[in-house]
Amino acid sequence: MTFQELQPKITAIVADTNQSRDEKLLNICQLLSDNVDYYNWVGFYFANHENKTLHLGPYVGAETDHTVIPFGKGICGQVAVSSENFVVPDVAAQDNYIACSFTVKSEIVVPLFVDGVNIGQIDIDSHVIDPFTEADERFLEFVNLEVAKLY
């Protein structure tokens, strides 16, 4: 399924009034995991600005020990500080990378803004080296714009 075909499905999940926010986020993760071959782990992290930590929200994929990540640590922590997309074509070449699994080869993290504040991010790991393109970034920005409507 193309990103263009996935967009209305994301919008429909967000608009569903019969589900909680966390159910919607989990359904988005599942939709992306099921329909984009190289999206092998899909999840959301949410910021606690007081403690300067990220906290794992709904996700689909292998279990992770990284449920709390300090701002600045790893790719997710760096995005919490920079508020910019971060694409890592090869995690082995990245200095400040928190290894989740030996199967993870690349990662993309896109910040989630609500009223101009970076409240979290969508994080995607892939078992493929360098699969992410500008199209992934634009699509995940769209996903986050839709998700922002839940806040």
Backbone hydrogen bonds, N-H to C=O, Kabsch-Sander energy under -0.5 kcal/mol:
donor,donor_aa,acceptor,acceptor_aa,energy
6,L,2,T,-1.7
7,Q,3,F,-1.7
10,I,6,L,-2.1
11,T,7,Q,-2.3
12,A,8,P,-2.1
13,I,9,K,-2.0
14,V,10,I,-2.3
15,A,11,T,-1.9
16,D,12,A,-1.0
16,D,13,I,-0.8
19,Q,16,D,-0.8
24,K,20,S,-2.2
25,L,21,R,-2.6
26,L,22,D,-2.4
27,N,23,E,-2.4
28,I,24,K,-2.3
29,C,25,L,-2.4
30,Q,26,L,-2.6
31,L,27,N,-2.6
32,L,28,I,-2.5
33,S,29,C,-2.7
34,D,30,Q,-2.7
35,N,31,L,-1.4
36,V,32,L,-1.8
37,D,35,N,-0.6
39,Y,36,V,-2.4
40,N,38,Y,-1.1
40,N,125,D,-1.9
41,W,125,D,-1.5
42,V,60,V,-2.5
43,G,123,D,-2.3
44,F,58,P,-2.0
45,Y,121,Q,-2.2
46,F,55,H,-2.6
47,A,119,I,-3.0
48,N,53,T,-3.2
49,H,47,A,-0.6
52,K,48,N,-1.3
53,T,48,N,-1.8
54,L,69,I,-3.0
55,H,46,F,-2.7
56,L,67,T,-2.7
57,G,44,F,-3.6
60,V,42,V,-2.7
67,T,65,D,-1.9
69,I,54,L,-2.1
71,F,52,K,-2.7
72,G,77,G,-2.3
73,K,70,P,-2.1
77,G,73,K,-1.5
78,Q,74,G,-1.7
79,V,75,I,-2.1
80,A,76,C,-1.9
81,V,77,G,-1.0
82,S,78,Q,-3.0
83,S,79,V,-2.5
86,F,109,V,-2.4
88,V,86,F,-0.5
88,V,107,E,-3.4
91,V,105,K,-2.5
93,A,90,D,-1.8
94,Q,91,V,-1.5
95,D,93,A,-0.5
97,Y,94,Q,-0.5
97,Y,95,D,-1.3
99,A,97,Y,-0.8
104,V,101,S,-1.3
105,K,126,S,-3.3
106,S,126,S,-1.7
107,E,88,V,-1.9
108,I,124,I,-2.3
109,V,86,F,-2.3
110,V,122,I,-2.2
112,L,120,G,-2.9
113,F,111,P,-0.5
114,V,117,V,-2.4
117,V,114,V,-1.8
119,I,112,L,-2.3
119,I,117,V,-1.1
120,G,112,L,-1.1
121,Q,45,Y,-2.4
122,I,110,V,-2.4
123,D,43,G,-3.2
124,I,108,I,-2.7
125,D,41,W,-2.2
126,S,106,S,-2.6
130,D,89,P,-2.6
137,E,133,T,-1.7
138,R,134,E,-2.7
139,F,135,A,-2.4
140,L,136,D,-2.9
141,E,137,E,-2.1
142,F,138,R,-2.0
143,V,139,F,-2.5
144,N,140,L,-2.3
145,L,141,E,-2.0
146,E,142,F,-2.2
147,V,143,V,-2.8
148,A,144,N,-2.3
149,K,145,L,-0.6
149,K,146,E,-1.3
150,L,147,V,-2.4
151,Y,148,A,-1.7
